[in-house]
Amino acid sequence: MREFDFKKTASKLLTNDIVNMLGYIHEYKGQQNLFIEAKADVLSHLLEIAKIQSTEASNRIEGIYTSDERIKALVKEKSAPLSRNENEIAGYRDVLATVHENYDYIPPRANVILQLHRDLYQYSGMGIGGHFKNTENVIEEELGDGTKRVRFRPATAFETPDMIENLCNQFLREVDRGEVDPLLLIPMFVLDFLCIHPFNDGNGRMSRLLTLLLLYRSGYIVGKYISIEMLIEKTKDTYYDALQASSTGWHDGANDYMPFVSYTLGIIKSAYKTFSERVEHLATKGISKPERVRQFIENKLGKVTKKDIMDACPDISATTIEKTLGELVKDGTIIKIGNGRGTGYVYNR
């Protein structure tokens, strides 16, 4: 059976690039904690937006959709789910809330993972929630001609319970030792979880919920305010490439964790960078909204889209942003580039 030696594996990952990313994230973690303690009330709006974005993005990666209006109604619990897709979205919403509110009391153990999976499917009526897979599953890829090929064969159904138990035990043992940076341990754990693929369905969404859980338990709570799931969705192709690269040779313990660890750290770093930018804009709320839009474009190098501004300034309406962009273009402060979906703006320096 596949063994898990986190300490030995982590020692091979400390390249200059990885060490630099770790340093960046550690620094921003300290800044994050200071701001959250001082301005918790200011961040409530970011918290609500991130819940909606996380629920929507994590499900959309798996092809589970509903309208923007319905997503907001479901996340805010203003409506009951009305379809199979919405049942699964509501389940994710509930587990995400559990992780957000109780992470200190949710250790990554096999029985806890089963409970979270049970809650993920609590509205589905499918009967698979809270049970490890009972048939063999494979990870497939759809080719351009519509045919499919097997990308990876996970652990067998027979091996799965013992593997998950062993994985959790080894991870917790290494966390308790405190010799390996949790930022290295977490993506290794998630990669192993995905390679085991312990459930008949829901493995991808569970992996993202576990990523948040383990980050929160280690003090990296940026995912509460910036949707890590949305950042993964935006780089979905890179995510799947990293997953495939790191899973090759996994059954023999010969796989390279570096691609997946590097990808995950990049996502966390991006989340902190975005958090820092949004905090900066929240700190300037005394400035008029049009002026904040202007400052955002001025402080960015290269093209900025309307969506970039909406993501960075979620309290400014799309109408206000559009009106401000029009006025800034008219007076020559910014330059409009492209048309339609490709429209962007640069500061006229």
C-alpha positions, 0 to 999 in steps of 0.5 A: 500500500502507498506510504506517505512520508511528508518530511522526506518529500518536503525536503526536496521542495525547498528550491529558491522559488518555493522559499521565496513564495513561502517568505512572501506568504508568511509576511502577508499572513502577519499583515493580514492578522493585524488588519483583521483584528483592527478592522473586522467590521470593515471586512464583512462585505468581503466575507459575504462576496467571497462566500458567494464566489467560492460556492459558485466557482468550486461547483462550476469547476465540476460543471454544476451551474445555476444563475447568478441570482439563484447563487446569491439567494442560495448562499444567503439562504433566502431560498430552498434549492430547486434542482439537482444542481442547486441541491449540490450548491446548497450542500457546498454552502453549508460545508463551507460555512462549517469550515469558516466557523468551526475550523479549529474544532475540525481535525483532518481525520477520516471520520471527519472527512466522511462527515463533511462529505455527508453534509455536502450531499445532504440535499441530494437524496443520492445516498452516496454522502458520507461513504467511501467509494464502493466501485473503482473510479478513474480520472478521465479527460475529454479530447477534442474529438469528443472521445475520452482517455484515462488520465489517472487510475486512483486507489482501489475501493478496497484500499481507500479506507486504510489509505485515507486513515494513514494519510490523515495520521501521517499528516497530523503527526508531521504537523505536531512535530512542527518541522515542516512548513504547513504550506508545504504539507497542505498541498502534498496532503491534498494531492494525495487525497486527490490521487486516492480519489476516495468518493464516488463523486465530490472529490474535487469539491472536497479537496478544495474544502479541505484546502481551506480547512487546513489553511485556516487551521494553520492561521492562513485565513485569507480564503475567508475574504478572497475566494481561493476557489475562484482563483483556481477556476480562473486557472483551471487548465494550469491546475489540471496540468499541475495535478497530472504532472504531480500524480505521475508515478504516484502509486509507486511513490515516485511522483514529483509533488513540485508542480502541484505544490508550486501551483497551490502556493501561487494561488495562495500568494495571489489571494494575499496580493488581492486581499492587500489590494482590496484592503487598500481600497477599503482604507480609502473609502473616504475618497469618492468612488470615481476617484477610487476607480481612477486611483486603481487604474493609475496604480496598475501597470498594463491593461485593466478591465471593468471586471478587475475594478469590480473585483477590487472594489466590490462596494462600487456598482457596475453602473458607477464604474461604467460612468466613471470609465466613460468620463475618464476616457473623455477627459483623457485621464485613461485610454480605452483599448479594444472593444467588446469583451476585450475592452481594457483601460490604461492610465494615460501617463 
